[in-house]
Amino acid sequence: MLELLRKYRTPLLAGCLILAALLLYSARLRQRETTNAFERTALGLTAPVQGGVDIVADGVAGAWSAFLGIFGNSPEVLRLSAENRRLRSELAQLTELRLENERLSRLLAFREEIASQAVPARVIAEDASSWFRTVLIDRGRQDGVREGMPVVVAEGVVGRVIKSAASESRVLLATDASSAIAGLVQRTRARGICRGQGTLLSFDFAMHWEEIEEGDLIVTSGTGGVFPKGLTVGTVSRVSPGGFGLFKTVEVTPSVDFYRLEEVLVLLKEHR
């Protein structure tokens, strides 16, 4: 028997491949409303085999359904299923608490590093429009938050408060087109203004002779009266000479992932 299989293995393999192709072809034909003569012939040739395959598949499905009918609804199975769902839910909650604790630990460590007093806040809403890039936080005037105060995270600058109510405030993100942050290149001390460009920032008014390279870190310069000096803004991702103009064209990738903001710090300052 094995000798025959070895001798005729090529024709047998070809026959199996042809049969498989015909079975697949006929299975698709059964879903069509009309067929031509060739298609009817293919259906006729594969009908016995196709019928056998259907019988086997129906038998397996029926046996599985019978198994579920006998054992699937037993009190023990139902109890274990409910216990499994409960444990999965508890695991998800514990994972979320662990991640939140890690974020808050980083924020607390950053709060201890900076000299300014700070109020922690949670992001409770985001602006759904494409015209403005703002978020709503759960701290307001009763917590000492006022318009113009800077908002940061451990990774860097988030933005500034533009509206403050009793228990919540709206924050204009650094990537908004109306945002402007005085900054400098940490390596060379070249100065400029970081402006929002939707998802990126531009470093404007950098003179064409200034040495600025991709990978340079941009930090706040401390001028402008909003952000203290030395906070991370982003990293230079592209530099263009700017032709015959006075200024270079510098693109900056923000250090903060604005799509994943959850907890922030509002840096308090004396309200005038």
C-alpha positions in Angstrom: 0.0 0.0 0.0 2.8 2.4 0.9 4.6 1.4 -2.2 1.6 2.3 -4.3 1.2 5.7 -2.6 4.9 6.5 -3.3 4.5 5.4 -6.9 1.4 7.4 -7.6 1.8 10.3 -5.2 2.1 12.9 -7.9 -1.2 12.0 -9.6 -2.9 11.6 -6.2 -1.7 15.0 -5.0 -2.8 16.6 -8.3 -6.2 14.9 -8.0 -6.6 16.1 -4.4 -5.7 19.6 -5.4 -8.2 19.6 -8.3 -10.9 18.1 -6.0 -10.3 20.7 -3.4 -10.5 23.5 -6.0 -13.7 22.1 -7.4 -15.2 21.8 -3.9 -14.4 25.4 -3.1 -15.7 26.5 -6.5 -18.9 24.5 -6.1 -19.5 25.8 -2.6 -19.4 29.3 -4.0 -21.7 28.3 -6.9 -24.4 27.1 -4.5 -24.8 30.7 -3.3 -25.6 32.0 -6.8 -29.1 32.0 -8.4 -28.1 31.1 -12.0 -25.3 28.9 -13.4 -24.1 28.0 -16.9 -23.4 24.5 -18.3 -19.8 24.3 -17.0 -20.8 25.4 -13.6 -23.7 22.8 -13.5 -21.2 20.1 -14.5 -18.8 21.1 -11.7 -21.7 21.0 -9.2 -22.7 17.6 -10.4 -19.2 16.1 -10.1 -18.6 17.5 -6.6 -22.1 17.0 -5.2 -21.4 13.5 -3.6 -18.2 14.7 -1.9 -19.8 18.0 -1.0 -22.7 16.2 0.5 -20.3 14.0 2.6 -18.5 17.1 3.8 -21.8 18.7 4.8 -22.9 15.6 6.7 -19.6 15.5 8.7 -19.8 19.2 9.5 -23.4 19.0 10.6 -22.5 16.0 12.7 -19.7 17.8 14.5 -21.9 20.9 15.0 -24.7 18.8 16.4 -22.4 16.9 18.7 -21.0 20.1 20.1 -24.5 21.6 20.5 -25.5 18.4 22.4 -22.5 18.7 24.6 -23.3 22.3 25.4 -26.9 21.4 26.0 -25.9 18.6 28.5 -23.1 20.3 30.3 -23.1 23.9 29.4 -26.1 24.9 31.5 -25.2 22.9 34.6 -25.1 24.8 37.9 -21.3 24.2 38.3 -20.5 25.5 34.8 -22.7 28.5 35.3 -21.1 29.2 38.7 -17.6 28.9 37.2 -18.5 31.1 34.3 -19.8 33.9 36.6 -16.7 33.5 38.8 -14.5 33.9 35.8 -16.3 37.1 34.7 -16.0 38.5 38.2 -12.3 37.8 38.4 -11.7 39.3 35.0 -13.5 42.4 36.1 -11.4 42.7 39.3 -8.2 42.1 37.3 -9.1 45.0 34.9 -9.9 47.3 37.9 -6.6 46.4 39.6 -4.6 47.0 36.4 -6.2 50.4 36.0 -5.4 51.3 39.6 -1.8 50.2 39.1 -1.4 52.3 36.0 -3.0 55.3 37.7 -0.7 54.9 40.7 2.3 54.9 38.4 1.2 58.1 36.6 0.4 59.8 39.9 3.8 58.8 41.4 5.6 60.4 38.4 3.5 63.5 38.8 4.2 63.7 42.5 8.0 63.3 41.9 7.9 66.0 39.3 5.9 68.3 41.7 8.6 67.9 44.3 11.3 68.9 41.7 9.7 72.2 40.6 9.8 75.3 42.8 6.3 76.5 42.2 3.2 75.4 44.2 1.0 73.1 42.2 -2.5 71.7 42.3 -3.1 68.3 40.8 -6.1 67.9 38.5 -7.9 65.4 36.3 -8.8 65.8 32.7 -12.6 65.3 32.6 -13.4 66.4 29.0 -11.8 67.2 25.7 -12.8 69.7 23.0 -14.6 67.7 20.3 -14.2 70.4 17.6 -11.2 70.6 15.2 -10.9 74.4 15.5 -9.7 74.5 19.1 -7.5 72.2 21.1 -8.6 72.4 24.8 -9.3 70.2 27.7 -11.5 70.6 30.8 -10.0 69.9 34.3 -11.7 69.3 37.6 -10.1 72.2 39.5 -11.2 75.9 39.5 -11.3 79.1 41.4 -12.1 77.5 44.7 -8.8 75.6 44.3 -6.8 78.7 43.5 -6.8 78.2 39.7 -6.9 81.4 37.7 -6.7 82.3 34.0 -3.2 82.4 32.6 -1.8 79.7 35.0 0.5 77.1 33.3 -0.5 73.5 33.2 2.2 70.8 33.0 2.9 67.1 33.4 6.1 65.2 34.2 6.9 65.0 30.5 6.6 68.7 29.9 4.3 71.6 29.0 0.6 71.0 28.5 -0.8 74.5 28.1 -2.3 77.3 30.1 -5.7 78.0 31.8 -7.9 80.3 29.7 -11.2 80.0 31.6 -11.7 79.3 35.3 -15.0 78.5 37.0 -15.8 77.6 40.6 -14.8 73.9 40.3 -13.5 73.4 36.8 -11.2 75.2 34.3 -10.5 75.0 30.5 -6.9 74.6 29.4 -5.6 75.7 26.0 -3.2 73.1 24.8 0.3 74.0 23.5 -0.6 72.6 20.1 -3.5 75.0 19.5 -2.9 77.5 16.8 -3.5 80.4 19.2 -0.9 79.1 21.7 2.5 80.8 22.0 5.3 79.7 24.4 8.6 81.5 24.7 11.3 78.9 24.4 15.0 78.2 23.7 17.2 75.5 22.4 18.7 73.9 25.5 22.0 73.1 23.7 22.8 76.4 22.0 20.4 78.8 23.9 18.9 80.0 20.6 15.6 81.7 21.4 12.2 81.6 19.6 8.5 81.2 20.1 6.8 77.8 20.1 3.4 78.0 18.3 0.8 75.2 17.9 0.4 73.5 14.6 -2.4 71.0 15.3 -0.4 68.0 16.4 3.1 69.5 16.2 4.8 72.8 17.1 6.8 75.4 15.2 9.8 77.2 16.7 9.4 80.6 15.1 11.8 83.6 14.9 14.9 81.5 15.2 17.6 83.5 13.3 19.0 81.7 10.2 22.6 81.8 11.7 21.6 80.0 14.9 22.8 76.4 15.3 19.8 74.2 15.6 19.8 70.5 14.7 17.3 67.7 14.7 17.1 66.1 18.2 17.7 69.4 20.0 15.6 69.8 23.1 13.4 72.9 23.3 12.6 74.2 26.9 10.7 77.2 28.2 12.8 80.4 28.4 11.0 81.9 31.4 10.1 85.1 29.5 6.5 85.9 28.7 5.2 85.7 32.2 3.4 82.4 32.0 5.8 79.4 32.2 8.8 79.1 34.5 12.1 78.6 32.9 13.4 75.1 32.0 10.2 73.1 31.4 10.4 70.7 28.5 8.4 71.7 25.4 9.5 69.2 22.8 12.3 68.0 20.5 13.3 69.4 17.1 12.2 67.1 14.4 13.0 69.1 11.2 15.0 72.1 10.3 14.9 74.1 7.1 17.3 77.0 6.2 14.4 79.3 5.3 15.8 80.5 2.0 16.8 84.2 1.9 14.7 85.1 5.0 16.0 86.0 8.4 14.5 83.0 10.2 14.8 79.3 10.0 11.9 77.0 9.7 12.0 74.6 12.7 9.4 71.9 13.4 9.1 70.6 17.0 7.5 67.3 18.2 5.8 67.9 21.6 7.2 66.0 24.6 3.6 65.5 25.8 1.2 63.0 24.3 -1.9 65.2 24.2 -4.2 62.3 23.3 -3.5 60.5 26.5 -3.8 63.3 29.1 -5.4 62.0 32.3 -3.8 63.9 35.3 -2.0 67.3 35.2 -0.5 69.9 37.5 -1.6 73.5 37.5 1.3 75.7 38.6 -0.1 78.3 41.0 1.1 81.9 41.2 0.0 85.0 43.0 -3.2 86.3 41.4 -3.2 90.1 40.8 
